Amino acid sequence: MINTHIHLDFDSVKSRSKTKTGVIVPSTGKHNWDKVISYCNNDNNCYFALGIHPWLISDHQMLDLYSLEVRIEDEKPLAVGTCGLDYIKVKDRNKQRYFFDEQVALATRFDLPLIIHSVQATEDVRDLLKSYSKSRGVIQAYSGTIQEAEILMKMGFLFGFSHNLTNPHAYKLHDILKFLPMESILIETDDRKNTDELIQIAERVAKIKKLHIQQVIDQCDQNTCKLFNLDK
């Protein structure tokens, strides 16, 4: 079982899950590129992504995008991310859009999938991605609408689901999951301290989709390998 989005380099995460066969660790900015690379290079089942998170763009300058390009070329990450737009926590929308646009361009240039953080910004994320016909990737911790999900799905994007899905009152999220085909679903724990929550997320997906949990795990792993070009 592959965890498609986990910040194992964070000090808050103390242990590795016993219920997974692989993890994808996205970076959040220049401050942890080295740490993420080093962490994953010491584990054959750990894969890293390099990017600049929208929460941290105030700590970055345009020159850092060039540094990111050099790192991608040299280090060969499996994806560009975490990148994206967050209109709740970050007020400077223009700088966010600029940094996101540049990272989508990098992903297109290096033929890599994107790991996208999108909060109250799905429409702008969608419109920007339309400018890059070859773009692909995952919207992690998806929080948009069913209508937006349908458009993004037709563009070839997948959707990550995390611990929020286990909330029995998350009706909107449950409806989105019901709408999406299993081929469009990934599971993740993000920054949660207990990495074994991944199995709980898989169980919730199985319950909502009325499938056996092993079917969910197998399909999500297959989706992950296909998107990120993993040989599992």
C-alpha positions in Angstrom: 0.0 0.0 0.0 1.6 3.2 -1.2 1.2 6.5 0.7 1.1 9.1 -2.0 1.7 12.2 0.1 3.5 12.2 3.5 5.9 14.7 5.1 8.2 12.1 6.7 10.9 14.7 6.9 8.8 16.6 9.4 9.9 16.2 13.0 6.3 15.5 14.0 6.3 12.2 12.3 8.3 9.8 14.5 7.7 6.4 12.9 7.1 4.6 9.6 3.9 2.7 9.0 4.0 -1.1 9.0 1.0 -1.1 6.5 2.6 0.3 3.4 5.0 -0.7 0.7 6.1 2.8 -0.4 5.8 6.5 0.3 6.0 9.7 -1.7 7.6 12.6 0.2 7.0 16.0 -1.4 9.1 18.9 -0.4 7.7 22.3 0.5 10.5 24.6 -0.5 14.3 25.2 -0.7 14.7 24.8 3.1 13.9 21.1 2.9 15.0 20.0 -0.6 18.2 18.5 0.8 16.4 16.8 3.7 13.8 15.2 1.5 16.4 14.0 -1.0 18.6 12.6 1.7 15.7 10.9 3.5 14.5 9.1 0.4 17.9 8.2 -0.9 18.3 6.0 2.2 15.1 4.0 1.5 14.4 2.1 -1.7 10.6 2.4 -1.1 10.7 6.2 -0.6 10.3 8.6 -3.5 10.7 12.4 -3.4 9.2 15.3 -5.2 10.7 18.8 -5.4 8.7 22.0 -5.4 7.7 25.2 -3.7 4.5 25.1 -1.6 2.2 28.1 -1.8 2.4 28.6 2.0 6.1 29.3 1.7 6.3 31.5 -1.4 7.0 34.6 0.8 10.3 32.9 1.6 11.3 32.4 -2.0 12.5 34.7 -4.8 12.3 34.2 -8.6 15.9 33.0 -8.5 14.7 30.0 -6.4 12.7 28.8 -9.4 16.0 28.5 -11.4 17.5 26.6 -8.4 14.5 24.3 -8.5 15.0 23.7 -12.2 18.7 22.8 -11.6 17.7 20.4 -8.7 15.1 18.7 -10.9 17.6 18.2 -13.6 20.3 16.9 -11.3 18.3 14.9 -8.7 15.6 13.3 -10.9 12.5 13.6 -8.6 9.4 11.6 -9.5 7.2 14.7 -9.5 7.1 18.5 -9.1 5.5 19.4 -5.8 4.1 20.3 -3.6 3.0 23.4 -5.6 -0.3 25.1 -6.2 -2.6 27.8 -4.8 -4.1 28.5 -1.4 -6.4 31.5 -1.3 -7.1 31.1 2.5 -3.7 31.1 4.0 -1.8 33.2 1.5 -3.0 36.6 0.5 -0.6 37.4 -2.4 -2.5 35.7 -5.2 -0.4 37.1 -8.0 2.9 35.7 -6.6 1.2 32.4 -6.0 0.0 32.2 -9.5 3.4 33.1 -10.9 5.2 30.5 -8.9 2.6 27.8 -9.7 2.7 28.6 -13.4 6.5 28.4 -13.4 6.4 25.0 -11.7 3.7 23.6 -14.1 6.0 24.7 -16.9 8.9 22.8 -15.3 6.8 19.7 -14.9 5.9 19.9 -18.6 9.5 20.5 -19.6 10.8 17.5 -17.6 7.7 15.3 -18.4 6.9 14.9 -14.7 3.5 14.8 -12.9 2.5 17.5 -10.5 1.5 17.2 -6.8 -0.9 20.1 -6.3 -2.2 21.8 -3.2 -5.4 23.7 -3.9 -7.6 25.5 -1.3 -10.4 27.7 -2.4 -8.6 28.0 -5.8 -9.8 25.1 -7.9 -11.1 27.2 -10.7 -7.8 29.1 -11.1 -5.8 25.9 -10.8 -8.0 24.3 -13.5 -7.7 27.4 -15.8 -3.9 27.5 -15.4 -3.5 23.8 -16.1 -5.5 24.1 -19.3 -2.7 26.2 -20.7 -0.4 23.1 -20.4 -2.1 20.4 -22.4 0.5 17.8 -21.4 0.2 18.5 -17.7 -0.9 15.6 -15.4 -0.8 14.9 -11.7 -2.8 14.7 -8.5 -4.8 17.3 -6.6 -3.9 16.2 -3.0 -6.5 16.5 -0.2 -9.1 17.5 -2.8 -11.6 20.0 -1.6 -13.3 21.3 -4.7 -16.7 20.5 -6.1 -17.9 17.5 -8.1 -18.3 19.7 -11.2 -14.6 20.9 -10.9 -13.5 17.3 -10.2 -15.2 16.1 -13.4 -13.3 18.8 -15.5 -10.0 18.0 -13.8 -10.5 14.2 -14.3 -11.1 14.7 -18.0 -7.8 16.6 -18.1 -6.1 13.5 -16.7 -5.7 14.5 -13.1 -6.2 12.2 -10.1 -7.4 13.1 -6.6 -5.8 12.4 -3.2 -7.9 11.6 -0.1 -6.6 11.8 3.4 -7.8 11.7 7.0 -10.6 14.2 6.3 -12.4 11.4 4.5 -12.8 9.4 7.8 -15.0 12.1 9.3 -18.5 10.6 9.2 -20.0 14.1 8.6 -17.8 15.0 5.6 -20.8 14.5 3.3 -19.5 16.7 0.5 -16.2 14.7 0.4 -18.0 11.4 0.5 -20.2 12.5 -2.4 -17.1 13.4 -4.5 -15.6 10.0 -3.7 -18.8 8.3 -4.8 -18.7 10.2 -8.1 -15.1 9.5 -8.9 -14.1 6.2 -10.5 -11.5 4.2 -8.6 -9.0 4.8 -11.3 -8.9 8.5 -10.3 -8.3 7.9 -6.6 -5.1 8.0 -4.5 -4.7 7.8 -0.7 -2.4 9.8 1.6 -1.7 10.8 5.2 -0.1 14.2 4.5 1.3 15.7 7.7 -0.5 13.4 10.2 1.6 12.1 13.0 0.3 8.5 12.9 1.2 7.2 9.5 -0.8 4.0 10.1 -3.9 6.1 9.4 -3.4 5.2 5.8 -5.2 1.9 6.3 -8.1 3.8 8.0 -8.4 5.9 4.9 -8.4 2.9 2.6 -11.1 1.3 4.8 -13.3 4.4 4.5 -12.9 4.4 0.7 -13.9 0.7 0.6 -17.0 1.4 2.7 -18.1 4.4 0.6 -17.4 2.7 -2.7 -18.8 -0.6 -1.4 -15.7 -2.6 -2.3 -13.4 -5.0 -0.5 -10.5 -3.2 1.1 -8.0 -5.2 -0.9 -9.6 -4.0 -4.1 -9.2 -0.4 -3.0 -5.5 -0.9 -2.0 -4.7 -2.7 -5.3 -6.4 -0.1 -7.4 -4.9 2.9 -5.6 -1.4 1.3 -5.8 -2.0 0.7 -9.5 -3.1 4.3 -10.0 0.0 5.5 -8.1 2.4 3.4 -10.2 0.9 4.6 -13.4 0.8 8.3 -12.6 4.3 8.4 -11.1 5.9 5.8 -13.4 6.8 3.5 -10.6 7.9 -0.1 -11.2 6.3 -2.0 -8.3 
